[in-house]
């Protein structure tokens, strides 16, 4: 078995992948709500010299929890394919409106994190897909603890919507790596292949992420 590899090694691996969306290596970070996607993406971005991160929460909205493929394609993927900066409206979940605009440059690596980042419509544009491999009930519990009682109504709507989404359009079976939190050390993760077996090649590596929140 190869020696465990670090997050730095994973970042080097991602940087060496062929471009997948114009000049960009687009990396998806998917998983259940509350599973640690944002933390993973933030740590990887820092090691990738400040790689841009697109949060799918900014693209979705109350009336389009998962119906955002067309918006993402037209506003983000098409410009990146042409080597141009993408501009998209950022949804304010409190104001319930797109109140600002974000600019996403065609950097060598761009991370897309959020529930549904590995959906079928996006996978042809991805260079790599990570799945945060935490059971749904555990992830949702953590997410609800994070958001507090004020968001209870939102979660009551979100959970059945997420279930329906992954039943119709699963991401996990297509992930290049499964990222699992190591229970003996809170906030650290281990990466293995889709089968759940130990890494057997240079691109299957152990990923340890010090949780940043």
VOBA-1610 file (N, C-alpha, C; in pm, whole numbers, padded with zeros to 5 digits, always signed):
BEGIN
Unk+00085-00120+00000Unk+00000+00000+00000Unk+00089+00125+00000Unk+00061+00222-00084Unk+00141+00344-00085Unk+00128+00419+00046Unk+00234+00491+00081Unk+00228+00573+00202Unk+00118+00676+00188Unk+00052+00713+00298Unk-00052+00816+00290Unk+00001+00945+00231Unk-00078+01008+00147Unk-00039+01132+00083Unk-00111+01250+00146Unk-00055+01364+00132Unk-00107+01484+00197Unk-00198+01562+00105Unk-00263+01662+00161Unk-00345+01752+00082Unk-00259+01826-00021Unk-00134+01854+00016Unk-00043+01918-00079Unk-00023+01830-00202Unk-00013+01698-00181Unk+00004+01606-00294Unk-00121+01603-00381Unk-00238+01609-00318Unk-00362+01612-00396Unk-00368+01740-00479Unk-00329+01851-00420Unk-00329+01977-00495Unk-00236+01969-00615Unk-00119+01908-00597Unk-00027+01893-00710Unk-00088+01803-00817Unk-00157+01699-00774Unk-00224+01610-00870Unk-00329+01685-00950Unk-00411+01764-00882Unk-00516+01839-00952Unk-00455+01937-01051Unk-00344+01999-01013Unk-00279+02096-01101Unk-00224+02031-01227Unk-00193+01901-01220Unk-00134+01832-01333Unk-00237+01766-01424Unk-00364+01770-01387Unk-00468+01709-01471Unk-00486+01787-01601Unk-00531+01720-01705Unk-00563+01794-01827Unk-00678+01891-01804Unk-00677+02001-01876Unk-00788+02096-01867Unk-00917+02027-01911Unk-01028+02067-01851Unk-01155+02000-01878Unk-01265+02095-01925Unk-01243+02226-01907Unk-01344+02326-01942Unk-01268+02445-02001Unk-01244+02439-02132Unk-01154+02538-02191Unk-01016+02519-02131Unk-00952+02626-02083Unk-00819+02614-02022Unk-00823+02575-01875Unk-00942+02551-01820Unk-00962+02532-01676Unk-00972+02384-01640Unk-00911+02348-01528Unk-00933+02218-01465Unk-01044+02240-01363Unk-01164+02198-01395Unk-01279+02220-01308Unk-01291+02101-01213Unk-01291+02128-01083Unk-01295+02023-00982Unk-01424+02036-00902Unk-01504+01931-00900Unk-01629+01932-00825Unk-01610+01875-00686Unk-01672+01938-00588Unk-01672+01890-00450Unk-01817+01874-00409Unk-01865+01751-00407Unk-02006+01722-00386Unk-02023+01643-00256Unk-02146+01629-00212Unk-02178+01555-00091Unk-02306+01609-00032Unk-02354+01542+00071Unk-02476+01586+00136Unk-02455+01721+00205Unk-02562+01795+00219Unk-02555+01921+00292Unk-02505+01895+00433Unk-02404+01971+00476Unk-02347+01954+00609Unk-02230+01858+00616Unk-02184+01806+00502Unk-02079+01703+00503Unk-01938+01759+00501Unk-01920+01889+00488Unk-01786+01947+00493Unk-01729+01992+00360Unk-01815+02012+00261Unk-01768+02050+00128Unk-01695+02185+00127Unk-01751+02282+00195Unk-01692+02416+00194Unk-01554+02416+00258Unk-01538+02342+00367Unk-01409+02332+00434Unk-01306+02269+00342Unk-01344+02160+00278Unk-01254+02091+00186Unk-01212+02184+00072Unk-01309+02250+00012Unk-01278+02339-00100Unk-01189+02454-00057Unk-01214+02509+00062Unk-01133+02621+00109Unk-00987+02579+00130Unk-00967+02462+00189Unk-00831+02416+00212Unk-00759+02387+00080Unk-00827+02323-00013Unk-00766+02296-00143Unk-00733+02425-00216Unk-00824+02519-00212Unk-00802+02646-00282Unk-00677+02716-00231Unk-00655+02712-00100Unk-00537+02777-00043Unk-00409+02712-00094Unk-00410+02580-00108Unk-00292+02510-00157Unk-00274+02522-00307Unk-00379+02561-00376Unk-00373+02581-00521Unk-00351+02729-00553Unk-00275+02795-00467Unk-00237+02934-00488Unk-00359+03024-00504Unk-00458+03000-00419Unk-00576+03084-00421Unk-00671+03053-00535Unk-00686+02926-00569Unk-00778+02889-00677Unk-00918+02941-00647Unk-00988+02992-00748Unk-01125+03040-00726Unk-01218+02926-00685Unk-01315+02960-00602Unk-01415+02862-00559Unk-01553+02918-00593Unk-01630+02840-00665Unk-01770+02875-00691Unk-01855+02794-00595Unk-01934+02864-00514Unk-02026+02799-00421Unk-02162+02787-00487Unk-02211+02666-00500Unk-02339+02647-00568Unk-02455+02711-00492Unk-02437+02737-00363Unk-02538+02813-00289Unk-02559+02950-00350Unk-02457+03004-00415Unk-02469+03136-00478Unk-02549+03129-00608Unk-02552+03012-00670Unk-02619+02995-00799Unk-02763+02948-00780Unk-02785+02869-00676Unk-02920+02818-00647Unk-03005+02928-00583Unk-03119+02891-00528Unk-03209+02987-00463Unk-03328+02914-00404Unk-03411+02987-00332Unk-03527+02924-00269Unk-03618+02856-00370Unk-03634+02917-00485Unk-03725+02861-00585Unk-03653+02771-00684Unk-03522+02752-00664Unk-03444+02669-00756Unk-03337+02595-00678Unk-03379+02515-00580Unk-03282+02445-00497Unk-03188+02359-00582Unk-03242+02297-00686Unk-03159+02214-00773Unk-03179+02245-00920Unk-03265+02338-00951Unk-03293+02371-01090Unk-03207+02490-01134Unk-03074+02466-01135Unk-02982+02574-01168Unk-02883+02537-01278Unk-02902+02422-01342Unk-02806+02377-01443Unk-02795+02476-01558Unk-02908+02524-01607Unk-02905+02616-01721Unk-02833+02745-01684Unk-02857+02798-01565Unk-02791+02921-01522Unk-02639+02900-01512Unk-02600+02789-01450Unk-02458+02763-01435Unk-02390+02743-01571Unk-02458+02674-01660Unk-02401+02649-01793Unk-02382+02778-01870Unk-02485+02860-01876Unk-02478+02981-01958Unk-02390+03089-01897Unk-02394+03103-01763Unk-02322+03213-01700Unk-02180+03177-01659Unk-02154+03047-01640Unk-02022+03008-01589Unk-01947+02917-01686Unk-02004+02803-01722Unk-01930+02707-01803Unk-01897+02760-01942Unk-01993+02823-02008Unk-01967+02870-02144Unk-01855+02975-02149Unk-01856+03075-02062Unk-01743+03169-02062Unk-01610+03102-02031Unk-01606+03012-01934Unk-01481+02945-01902Unk-01430+02862-02019Unk-01521+02798-02090Unk-01481+02720-02207Unk-01410+02806-02310Unk-01447+02933-02316Unk-01385+03027-02412Unk-01265+03098-02352Unk-01228+03060-02231Unk-01114+03124-02167Unk-01144+03262-02114Unk-01270+03291-02088Unk-01310+03422-02039Unk-01360+03413-01894Unk-01356+03525-01826Unk-01411+03530-01691Unk-01562+03512-01696Unk-01614+03437-01600Unk-01758+03418-01588Unk-01815+03519-01489Unk-01935+03566-01517Unk-02005+03660-01429Unk-02144+03604-01401Unk-02178+03595-01274Unk-02306+03536-01237Unk-02362+03608-01115Unk-02495+03611-01108Unk-02561+03672-00995Unk-02552+03586-00872Unk-02523+03648-00759Unk-02510+03577-00632Unk-02641+03589-00554Unk-02696+03476-00516Unk-02825+03475-00446Unk-02806+03506-00298Unk-02885+03599-00248Unk-02888+03634-00106Unk-03004+03558-00044Unk-02973+03461+00044Unk-03076+03374+00099Unk-03164+03444+00201Unk-03120+03559+00250Unk-03202+03637+00342Unk-03294+03730+00264Unk-03237+03803+00167Unk-03315+03895+00085Unk-03400+03823-00020Unk-03367+03695-00045Unk-03436+03615-00147Unk-03427+03680-00284Unk-03309+03726-00317Unk-03286+03791-00447Unk-03139+03784-00481Unk-03108+03800-00608Unk-02968+03808-00651Unk-02926+03955-00643Unk-02852+03985-00540Unk-02824+04125-00507Unk-02686+04170-00552Unk-02596+04075-00579Unk-02461+04111-00623Unk-02419+04022-00738Unk-02307+04058-00799Unk-02253+03978-00909Unk-02112+03936-00875Unk-02079+03811-00903Unk-01946+03758-00880Unk-01875+03738-01013Unk-01744+03747-01010Unk-01661+03724-01127Unk-01571+03604-01098Unk-01571+03508-01188Unk-01493+03386-01173Unk-01394+03379-01288Unk-01264+03398-01261Unk-01165+03398-01371Unk-01135+03257-01419Unk-01088+03243-01542Unk-01051+03112-01596Unk-00913+03069-01545Unk-00903+03046-01415Unk-00777+03008-01352Unk-00740+02864-01391Unk-00615+02825-01368Unk-00576+02687-01402Unk-00663+02582-01334Unk-00701+02606-01207Unk-00793+02516-01136Unk-00905+02601-01077Unk-01028+02560-01098Unk-01145+02624-01037Unk-01223+02515-00965Unk-01257+02542-00840Unk-01334+02447-00759Unk-01482+02485-00760Unk-01568+02388-00779Unk-01712+02407-00772Unk-01762+02321-00657Unk-01809+02384-00549Unk-01852+02307-00432Unk-01998+02330-00404Unk-02064+02220-00368Unk-02205+02230-00333Unk-02277+02101-00367Unk-02395+02087-00311Unk-02476+01968-00338Unk-02516+01969-00486Unk-02478+01866-00557Unk-02508+01857-00699Unk-02394+01894-00789Unk-02276+01921-00733Unk-02161+01959-00816Unk-02119+01847-00910Unk-02158+01723-00877Unk-02124+01612-00963Unk-02240+01560-01045Unk-02342+01641-01064Unk-02458+01596-01142Unk-02418+01563-01285Unk-02500+01483-01351Unk-02467+01432-01484Unk-02439+01543-01584Unk-02514+01652-01576Unk-02498+01760-01672Unk-02364+01832-01658Unk-02302+01824-01539Unk-02175+01892-01516Unk-02055+01803-01536Unk-02072+01673-01520Unk-01955+01583-01520Unk-01869+01592-01645Unk-01925+01613-01765Unk-01836+01625-01881Unk-01739+01744-01872Unk-01770+01842-01789Unk-01684+01959-01776Unk-01584+01946-01661Unk-01593+01838-01582Unk-01509+01822-01464Unk-01382+01746-01495Unk-01272+01793-01438Unk-01146+01719-01445Unk-01138+01616-01333Unk-01207+01641-01222Unk-01205+01552-01107Unk-01328+01579-01022Unk-01381+01474-00962Unk-01497+01488-00874Unk-01464+01425-00738Unk-01479+01505-00633Unk-01466+01457-00495Unk-01605+01444-00433Unk-01624+01338-00357Unk-01750+01318-00284Unk-01718+01312-00136Unk-01779+01403-00058Unk-01761+01403+00087Unk-01847+01290+00143Unk-01783+01180+00180Unk-01853+01055+00205Unk-01897+01043+00351Unk-01999+01118+00384Unk-02060+01115+00517Unk-02205+01072+00501Unk-02255+00982+00585Unk-02396+00941+00574Unk-02489+01062+00577Unk-02595+01055+00500Unk-02683+01171+00486Unk-02739+01218+00620Unk-02784+01126+00704Unk-02846+01167+00830Unk-02745+01240+00920Unk-02622+01191+00922Unk-02519+01257+01003Unk-02488+01395+00948Unk-02475+01405+00816Unk-02446+01535+00754Unk-02558+01634+00780Unk-02682+01590+00763Unk-02795+01681+00784Unk-02804+01726+00930Unk-02774+01634+01022Unk-02774+01672+01163Unk-02670+01781+01190Unk-02552+01763+01134Unk-02448+01864+01153Unk-02487+01996+01090Unk-02547+01988+00972Unk-02590+02111+00907Unk-02696+02185+00986Unk-02790+02113+01043Unk-02895+02176+01122Unk-02839+02234+01252Unk-02742+02167+01312Unk-02678+02222+01432Unk-02602+02350+01397Unk-02540+02351+01282Unk-02467+02469+01237Unk-02561+02587+01213Unk-02674+02561+01149Unk-02764+02670+01109Unk-02857+02716+01219Unk-02883+02632+01318Unk-02966+02672+01430Unk-03115+02660+01402Unk-03197+02683+01504Unk-03342+02663+01492Unk-03409+02759+01394Unk-03347+02874+01366Unk-03408+02970+01274Unk-03424+02912+01134Unk-03342+02813+01100Unk-03346+02756+00965Unk-03419+02621+00962Unk-03491+02590+01067Unk-03559+02460+01073Unk-03656+02442+00957Unk-03730+02546+00925Unk-03825+02537+00815Unk-03757+02511+00683Unk-03642+02575+00662Unk-03568+02552+00538Unk-03523+02407+00528Unk-03470+02352+00638Unk-03424+02214+00635Unk-03539+02117+00613Unk-03656+02149+00664Unk-03772+02062+00641Unk-03803+02051+00492Unk-03774+02156+00419Unk-03794+02153+00274Unk-03673+02095+00202Unk-03554+02127+00254Unk-03431+02087+00185Unk-03412+01935+00182Unk-03431+01870+00295Unk-03397+01728+00304Unk-03473+01643+00202Unk-03605+01655+00188Unk-03671+01575+00083Unk-03628+01615-00057Unk-03594+01744-00078Unk-03548+01786-00210Unk-03413+01724-00242Unk-03325+01717-00142Unk-03194+01655-00166Unk-03208+01506-00192Unk-03293+01443-00114Unk-03317+01300-00135Unk-03363+01274-00279Unk-03459+01354-00324Unk-03514+01336-00459Unk-03406+01361-00564Unk-03324+01462-00541Unk-03219+01493-00638Unk-03123+01376-00655Unk-03068+01325-00544Unk-02969+01219-00556Unk-03030+01087-00598Unk-03160+01066-00572Unk-03226+00946-00623Unk-03233+00948-00775Unk-03255+01067-00831Unk-03268+01080-00976Unk-03134+01103-01045Unk-03039+01164-00975Unk-02914+01205-01039Unk-02799+01190-00938Unk-02759+01066-00909Unk-02655+01044-00807Unk-02518+01090-00853Unk-02439+01136-00757Unk-02301+01178-00786Unk-02198+01078-00734Unk-02225+01021-00617Unk-02125+00937-00551Unk-02068+00827-00640Unk-02148+00755-00719Unk-02091+00648-00800Unk-01990+00696-00904Unk-01990+00824-00933Unk-01903+00877-01037Unk-01785+00956-00981Unk-01773+00959-00849Unk-01665+01035-00786Unk-01530+00969-00813Unk-01428+01051-00833Unk-01291+00999-00845Unk-01234+00962-00709Unk-01275+01036-00605Unk-01230+01009-00469Unk-01346+01024-00372Unk-01349+00937-00271Unk-01440+00951-00159Unk-01361+01010-00043Unk-01408+01121+00012Unk-01338+01189+00121Unk-01416+01164+00248Unk-01353+01096+00344Unk-01421+01056+00467Unk-01356+01121+00588Unk-01438+01170+00678Unk-01385+01227+00801Unk-01334+01116+00891Unk-01215+01136+00946Unk-01158+01040+01039Unk-01217+01064+01178Unk-01291+00968+01225Unk-01366+00988+01349Unk-01275+01002+01470Unk-01154+00948+01461Unk-01066+00960+01576Unk-01003+01099+01587Unk-01020+01180+01482Unk-00965+01315+01487Unk-01060+01408+01413Unk-01136+01483+01486Unk-01238+01570+01429Unk-01178+01666+01326Unk-01241+01671+01210Unk-01200+01767+01110Unk-01089+01721+01019Unk-01048+01592+01030Unk-00948+01539+00938Unk-01016+01437+00849Unk-00964+01425+00726Unk-01031+01341+00629Unk-00933+01244+00564Unk-00990+01133+00515Unk-00913+01033+00442Unk-00980+01010+00307Unk-00896+01001+00205Unk-00950+00981+00070Unk-00919+00841+00022Unk-01017+00776-00037Unk-00997+00645-00099Unk-01075+00642-00230Unk-01064+00532-00301Unk-01133+00520-00428Unk-01281+00496-00408Unk-01355+00491-00517Unk-01500+00474-00511Unk-01542+00346-00441Unk-01459+00240-00451Unk-01496+00112-00393Unk-01482+00112-00242Unk-01417+00215-00186Unk-01394+00219-00043Unk-01270+00142-00002Unk-01194+00091-00099Unk-01075+00015-00069Unk-00957+00109-00051Unk-00849+00054+00004Unk-00731+00135+00029Unk-00674+00186-00104Unk-00609+00302-00104Unk-00549+00356-00225Unk-00449+00258-00286Unk-00453+00245-00419Unk-00363+00153-00486Unk-00287+00218-00599Unk-00306+00346-00622Unk-00236+00414-00730Unk-00202+00554-00685Unk-00113+00622-00758Unk-00072+00756-00717Unk-00186+00855-00706Unk-00298+00831-00776Unk-00406+00929-00770Unk-00507+00896-00660Unk-00489+00783-00591Unk-00569+00754-00473Unk-00483+00784-00351Unk-00522+00881-00272Unk-00432+00929-00168Unk-00509+00961-00041Unk-00437+00970+00068Unk-00498+01009+00193Unk-00499+01159+00201Unk-00615+01213+00233Unk-00635+01358+00241Unk-00665+01395+00384Unk-00582+01479+00441Unk-00605+01524+00577Unk-00626+01675+00575Unk-00740+01714+00626Unk-00777+01854+00620Unk-00805+01902+00762Unk-00731+01999+00807Unk-00762+02059+00936Unk-00884+02146+00918Unk-00992+02112+00986Unk-01119+02181+00965Unk-01109+02326+01004Unk-01155+02413+00911Unk-01150+02556+00936Unk-01284+02612+00973Unk-01385+02531+00988Unk-01519+02579+01027Unk-01625+02515+00944
//
